[in-house]
Amino acid sequence: MAAIPNGTFPRTRMRRTRAADWSRRLVAENRLSPADLVWPVILREGEGVREPVASLPGVDRLSVDAAVDAAQRARNLGAPALALFPFTSVNERSPDGRLALDPTNLMCRAARAIKKAVPDIGLLADVALDPYTDHGHDGVLNDGEIDNDATVEILVRQALVQAEAGFDVVAPSDMMDGRIGAIRDALEAAGHTSVQIVSYAAKYASALYGPYRDAIGAAGVLKGDKRTYQMDPANSQEAVREIALDVAEGADAVMVKPAGFYLDIIRRAKTEIGAPTYAFQVSGECAMIEAAGANGWIDRDAAVMESLLAIKRAGADAIITYFAPFAAERMADGRG
C-alpha cells in the first residue's frame, strides 16, 4: 500500500469531497447493487400461503406458488438468486431426516416450479438435516453424538436429489468434516458437473439463529446445542483453515455465517483465500434491526442499508439477507 501523504490543514480538507452528493458518489469506495443480494425464502406446504414468522418481522413462509411469485419479483428487481429453506412439521420429522432424500419433498417441488416459471433465476439449496430431524440437529445421532461420517453419506444423497430437482447450487450448512469433497465427487460422478457448491465453511455456533429456527419449525425440537460441529465464536484462524480445506475439496465459493458479528472473518476469507465469498446476514441480525426500528430507537431503513454496505465493505461478493427485496427496491428507486 502506498504511503499516505502527510497533508496539513488547510491545504488538505477531507470534507471537500464529502460536501456534495455528486462528489460523495464519485469517490465511494464500495457500492451495493441488487446483483449483490440473495433472497432467502422459507417454504411452506399449501397453496396461496403467506404465513408470517412472528419472530422475524416482514418475513413470511411461502407456499410453492407464492415462492414462484417471489422468484419473479427477485428477477424483476435484479437480484440474481434465491436460497430456499423448508418449514417441516413435527410429524414429518424423523431421527435420520429421511424426508431430505425424497425427490418429491417441498424443496424439490419448489425448485421445479420456480425453474419452469423463472428459468434464469439462480437457486441455492440448503444441504443439512436440521429441517428434517426430530432432534433438530444437522446430522444423525449415534449414542447421543453427531455421527460425522454417517451424516456425510446422507448429505451426499440429499445434494444429488437437489441437483436432480434443478438447483443450481448446493450449499452444505451442516459443518461436518469432509462433506465438500464427498459431495463434489458424487456430483461429478452423476454428471452434475455444472452444479456449484457454496460451502458454509465458517458457520459459527451463534446466538443469532433463533428466528430462523422458528421459521423452519426446529426451535421446539432442538435438543442441546450445536457447539460440537459449529465454530467457536472465539476463533478466527480456525475459520481460515476451514475455508481453505473446503476450497481444496472442491467448493466453488465459501460462506461466512453470521455476517455482521463476523466482518473480520469475511475480510480474512477474501484476502487470505480469495475464493468467491458469500456472507449470510442471519435472522437474528435482521430481527434486531426490525425491533430497534419498530421502537423508534434507530432509523430502520438507513440501518438496513448501512448493515449491508458494511458486509460488502468487509469483502463479501454476495450477501444472503432477508432484507433483499426491500434493499433491491430501495436501490431501484435511487435510494441505495
C-alpha positions as CSV (number, residue, x, y, z in Angstrom):
1,M,0.0,0.0,0.0
2,A,1.3,3.5,-0.9
3,A,2.3,5.8,1.9
4,I,-0.5,8.2,2.9
5,P,0.6,11.8,2.2
6,N,1.1,13.9,5.3
7,G,-1.1,16.7,4.3
8,T,-1.7,19.7,6.5
9,F,-4.7,21.9,7.1
10,P,-5.9,24.0,5.3
11,R,-4.2,22.6,2.2
12,T,-5.8,19.3,3.0
13,R,-9.5,19.4,3.8
14,M,-11.0,15.9,3.9
15,R,-14.5,17.4,3.8
16,R,-14.1,18.8,0.3
17,T,-15.0,15.5,-1.4
18,R,-17.9,15.0,1.1
19,A,-19.6,18.3,0.6
20,A,-21.9,17.4,-2.3
21,D,-23.9,14.3,-3.2
22,W,-22.4,14.0,-6.7
23,S,-18.9,14.1,-5.2
24,R,-19.6,11.5,-2.5
25,R,-21.0,9.2,-5.2
26,L,-17.9,9.6,-7.3
27,V,-15.4,8.8,-4.6
28,A,-17.4,6.0,-2.9
29,E,-15.1,3.1,-2.4
30,N,-17.8,0.4,-2.2
31,R,-21.2,0.2,-3.8
32,L,-24.2,-2.0,-3.2
33,S,-26.4,-3.2,-6.1
34,P,-29.3,-5.7,-6.3
35,A,-26.8,-8.1,-8.0
36,D,-25.1,-8.5,-4.6
37,L,-28.2,-9.9,-3.0
38,V,-29.6,-13.4,-2.5
39,W,-33.1,-13.6,-1.0
40,P,-33.7,-16.5,1.5
41,V,-37.2,-17.9,1.1
42,I,-38.8,-20.2,3.7
43,L,-41.1,-22.7,2.1
44,R,-44.4,-24.0,3.5
45,E,-46.9,-26.6,2.3
46,G,-50.2,-25.5,0.9
47,E,-51.4,-23.1,-1.8
48,G,-51.6,-19.3,-1.7
49,V,-49.9,-19.4,1.7
50,R,-48.1,-16.3,3.1
51,E,-47.7,-17.1,6.8
52,P,-45.9,-14.5,8.9
53,V,-42.9,-15.6,11.1
54,A,-43.6,-13.9,14.4
55,S,-40.0,-13.6,15.4
56,L,-38.9,-12.3,12.1
57,P,-41.0,-9.3,11.1
58,G,-41.5,-8.8,7.4
59,V,-40.7,-12.5,6.6
60,D,-43.4,-15.0,5.5
61,R,-43.4,-18.7,5.0
62,L,-44.4,-19.1,1.4
63,S,-46.2,-21.9,-0.4
64,V,-44.7,-23.1,-3.7
65,D,-46.9,-20.8,-5.9
66,A,-46.0,-17.8,-3.7
67,A,-42.3,-18.7,-3.9
68,V,-42.7,-18.6,-7.7
69,D,-44.0,-15.1,-7.4
70,A,-41.1,-14.2,-5.2
71,A,-38.7,-15.5,-7.8
72,Q,-40.3,-13.4,-10.5
73,R,-40.1,-10.4,-8.1
74,A,-36.4,-11.0,-7.5
75,R,-35.7,-11.3,-11.2
76,N,-37.5,-8.1,-11.9
77,L,-35.6,-6.3,-9.1
78,G,-32.2,-7.5,-10.4
79,A,-31.5,-9.9,-7.5
80,P,-29.8,-12.9,-9.1
81,A,-30.8,-15.8,-6.8
82,L,-33.0,-17.2,-4.1
83,A,-31.9,-19.5,-1.3
84,L,-34.6,-22.0,-0.3
85,F,-35.3,-23.5,3.1
86,P,-38.2,-25.7,4.2
87,F,-40.6,-25.5,7.1
88,T,-41.2,-29.1,8.3
89,S,-43.8,-30.0,10.8
90,V,-43.0,-32.2,13.8
91,N,-44.9,-35.2,12.4
92,E,-42.8,-35.1,9.2
93,R,-39.5,-35.2,11.1
94,S,-37.5,-38.4,11.8
95,P,-34.3,-39.4,13.6
96,D,-32.4,-39.7,10.3
97,G,-34.2,-36.8,8.4
98,R,-35.2,-39.2,5.7
99,L,-37.6,-36.6,4.1
100,A,-34.5,-34.8,2.9
101,L,-33.9,-37.6,0.4
102,D,-37.5,-37.6,-1.1
103,P,-37.4,-36.2,-4.6
104,T,-41.0,-35.0,-4.2
105,N,-40.3,-33.1,-1.0
106,L,-41.1,-29.4,-0.6
107,M,-37.7,-28.2,-1.6
108,C,-37.6,-30.2,-4.8
109,R,-41.2,-29.3,-5.9
110,A,-40.4,-25.6,-5.3
111,A,-37.2,-25.8,-7.4
112,R,-39.0,-27.4,-10.3
113,A,-41.8,-24.9,-10.2
114,I,-39.5,-21.9,-10.0
115,K,-37.2,-23.1,-12.7
116,K,-40.2,-23.7,-15.0
117,A,-41.6,-20.2,-14.4
118,V,-38.3,-18.2,-14.0
119,P,-35.5,-20.3,-15.5
120,D,-32.9,-17.6,-15.3
121,I,-33.1,-17.1,-11.6
122,G,-30.4,-18.9,-9.6
123,L,-31.5,-21.4,-6.9
124,L,-29.4,-22.3,-3.8
125,A,-30.4,-25.4,-1.8
126,D,-29.6,-25.8,1.8
127,V,-27.9,-29.1,2.4
128,A,-28.4,-30.0,6.0
129,L,-30.7,-32.3,8.1
130,D,-31.9,-29.9,10.8
131,P,-35.1,-29.0,8.9
132,Y,-35.9,-32.8,8.8
133,T,-34.6,-34.4,12.1
134,D,-36.8,-34.8,15.1
135,H,-33.9,-33.7,17.4
136,G,-33.2,-30.5,15.4
137,H,-29.5,-31.3,14.7
138,D,-27.7,-31.0,11.3
139,G,-26.7,-34.7,11.5
140,V,-27.7,-38.1,12.7
141,L,-27.2,-39.1,16.3
142,N,-25.3,-42.2,17.4
143,D,-25.3,-42.8,21.2
144,G,-26.2,-39.1,21.6
145,E,-23.3,-37.9,19.5
146,I,-23.4,-36.5,16.0
147,D,-22.0,-39.2,13.7
148,N,-19.9,-37.2,11.2
149,D,-19.3,-39.9,8.6
150,A,-22.8,-41.3,8.6
151,T,-24.2,-37.8,8.2
152,V,-21.9,-37.1,5.2
153,E,-23.3,-40.2,3.4
154,I,-26.8,-38.8,3.8
155,L,-25.8,-35.3,2.8
156,V,-24.3,-36.6,-0.4
157,R,-27.6,-38.3,-1.3
158,Q,-29.5,-35.1,-0.4
159,A,-27.3,-33.0,-2.6
160,L,-27.8,-35.4,-5.5
161,V,-31.6,-35.2,-5.1
162,Q,-31.5,-31.4,-5.1
163,A,-29.3,-31.3,-8.2
164,E,-31.7,-33.6,-10.0
165,A,-34.5,-31.2,-9.0
166,G,-32.9,-28.3,-10.7
167,F,-31.0,-26.4,-8.1
168,D,-28.0,-24.6,-9.5
169,V,-26.1,-24.5,-6.2
170,V,-26.0,-26.9,-3.3
171,A,-24.9,-25.2,-0.1
172,P,-23.9,-27.5,2.7
173,S,-24.6,-25.7,6.0
174,D,-24.0,-28.6,8.4
175,M,-20.3,-28.2,9.2
176,M,-19.5,-31.9,9.0
177,D,-15.8,-32.7,8.2
178,G,-15.2,-34.0,4.6
179,R,-18.6,-33.3,3.2
180,I,-17.5,-30.9,0.4
181,G,-15.1,-33.4,-1.2
182,A,-17.7,-36.2,-0.9
183,I,-20.4,-34.1,-2.5
184,R,-18.2,-32.9,-5.2
185,D,-17.1,-36.4,-6.2
186,A,-20.7,-37.6,-6.2
187,L,-21.9,-34.6,-8.3
188,E,-19.1,-35.3,-10.9
189,A,-19.9,-39.0,-11.0
190,A,-23.6,-38.3,-11.6
191,G,-22.9,-35.9,-14.4
192,H,-23.8,-32.7,-12.5
193,T,-20.6,-31.1,-13.4
194,S,-22.1,-27.5,-13.6
195,V,-23.8,-27.6,-10.2
196,Q,-21.9,-25.3,-7.8
197,I,-21.0,-25.9,-4.2
198,V,-21.2,-22.9,-1.9
199,S,-19.8,-24.2,1.4
200,Y,-20.9,-22.8,4.7
201,A,-17.2,-23.0,5.6
202,A,-17.2,-20.7,8.6
203,K,-20.5,-21.2,10.3
204,Y,-20.4,-20.2,14.0
205,A,-22.3,-21.5,16.9
206,S,-24.1,-18.2,17.2
207,A,-26.9,-16.9,19.4
208,L,-28.4,-15.2,16.3
209,Y,-30.2,-18.2,14.7
210,G,-33.4,-18.2,16.9
211,P,-35.9,-16.7,14.5
212,Y,-34.7,-18.9,11.6
213,R,-35.3,-22.0,13.8
214,D,-38.8,-20.7,14.4
215,A,-39.2,-20.3,10.7
216,I,-38.3,-23.8,9.8
217,G,-40.0,-25.5,12.8
218,A,-36.8,-26.5,14.5
219,A,-36.9,-24.3,17.6
220,G,-39.1,-26.6,19.7
221,V,-37.4,-29.8,18.7
222,L,-33.7,-28.9,19.1
223,K,-32.1,-31.0,21.8
224,G,-28.9,-29.5,23.3
225,D,-26.7,-27.2,21.2
226,K,-24.5,-27.3,18.1
227,R,-21.1,-26.4,19.5
228,T,-19.6,-29.8,18.7
229,Y,-19.8,-29.0,15.0
230,Q,-20.4,-25.3,14.5
231,M,-17.5,-23.0,15.2
232,D,-16.4,-21.3,18.4
233,P,-17.0,-17.5,18.1
234,A,-13.6,-17.0,19.8
235,N,-11.7,-18.4,16.8
236,S,-10.7,-16.8,13.5
237,Q,-7.6,-18.7,12.4
238,E,-9.7,-21.9,12.6
239,A,-12.1,-20.3,10.2
240,V,-9.3,-19.7,7.7
241,R,-8.3,-23.3,7.9
242,E,-11.9,-24.4,7.4
243,I,-12.3,-22.2,4.4
244,A,-9.0,-23.4,2.8
245,L,-9.9,-27.0,3.3
246,D,-13.3,-26.6,1.7
247,V,-11.8,-24.8,-1.3
248,A,-9.3,-27.6,-1.7
249,E,-12.1,-30.2,-1.5
250,G,-13.9,-28.5,-4.4
251,A,-16.1,-25.7,-3.1
252,D,-16.7,-23.0,-5.7
253,A,-17.5,-20.4,-3.1
254,V,-17.4,-20.1,0.6
255,M,-19.8,-18.7,3.2
256,V,-19.3,-16.9,6.4
257,K,-22.3,-17.0,8.8
258,P,-23.4,-14.9,10.6
259,A,-22.2,-11.8,8.8
260,G,-22.5,-8.7,10.9
261,F,-20.7,-10.0,14.0
262,Y,-18.0,-11.6,11.8
263,L,-16.9,-8.9,9.4
264,D,-13.3,-9.8,10.3
265,I,-13.8,-13.3,9.1
266,I,-15.3,-12.1,5.8
267,R,-12.2,-9.9,5.3
268,R,-9.8,-12.7,6.1
269,A,-11.7,-15.1,3.8
270,K,-11.5,-12.7,0.9
271,T,-7.9,-11.5,1.3
272,E,-6.2,-14.7,2.5
273,I,-8.1,-17.4,0.5
274,G,-9.5,-15.3,-2.4
275,A,-12.4,-17.6,-3.3
276,P,-15.8,-16.0,-4.1
277,T,-17.2,-15.2,-0.7
278,Y,-20.8,-15.2,0.5
279,A,-22.0,-13.8,3.8
280,F,-25.3,-14.6,5.5
281,Q,-27.0,-11.8,7.4
282,V,-28.9,-14.2,9.6
283,S,-32.4,-14.0,11.1
284,G,-31.3,-12.6,14.4
285,E,-29.3,-9.8,12.8
286,C,-32.4,-8.8,10.8
287,A,-34.8,-9.2,13.7
288,M,-32.7,-6.9,15.9
289,I,-32.7,-4.1,13.3
290,E,-36.5,-4.6,12.9
291,A,-37.1,-4.5,16.6
292,A,-35.0,-1.4,17.2
293,G,-36.7,0.3,14.3
294,A,-40.1,-0.5,15.5
295,N,-39.3,1.0,18.9
296,G,-38.1,4.2,17.3
297,W,-34.6,3.7,18.6
298,I,-32.9,3.7,15.1
299,D,-33.8,4.7,11.6
300,R,-34.7,1.2,10.4
301,D,-34.3,1.8,6.6
302,A,-31.0,3.5,7.0
303,A,-29.7,0.8,9.4
304,V,-30.7,-1.9,6.9
305,M,-28.7,-0.3,4.1
306,E,-25.7,0.5,6.4
307,S,-25.6,-3.0,7.6
308,L,-25.5,-4.4,4.1
309,L,-22.8,-1.9,3.0
310,A,-20.7,-2.9,6.0
311,I,-20.8,-6.5,4.8
312,K,-20.0,-5.5,1.3
313,R,-17.1,-3.3,2.5
314,A,-15.7,-6.3,4.5
315,G,-15.3,-8.2,1.3
316,A,-18.4,-10.2,0.6
317,D,-19.2,-10.8,-3.1
318,A,-22.7,-12.0,-2.3
319,I,-25.0,-11.3,0.7
320,I,-27.8,-13.6,1.7
321,T,-30.3,-11.4,3.6
322,Y,-34.0,-11.3,4.4
323,F,-33.8,-7.6,3.5
324,A,-33.0,-8.5,-0.1
325,P,-36.4,-7.4,-1.7
326,F,-36.5,-4.2,0.4
327,A,-32.9,-3.3,-0.3
328,A,-33.3,-4.0,-4.1
329,E,-36.4,-1.9,-4.3
330,R,-34.7,0.9,-2.5
331,M,-31.7,0.8,-4.8
332,A,-34.0,0.7,-7.8
333,D,-35.6,3.9,-6.6
334,G,-32.2,5.5,-6.3
335,R,-32.1,5.5,-2.5
336,G,-29.3,2.9,-2.1
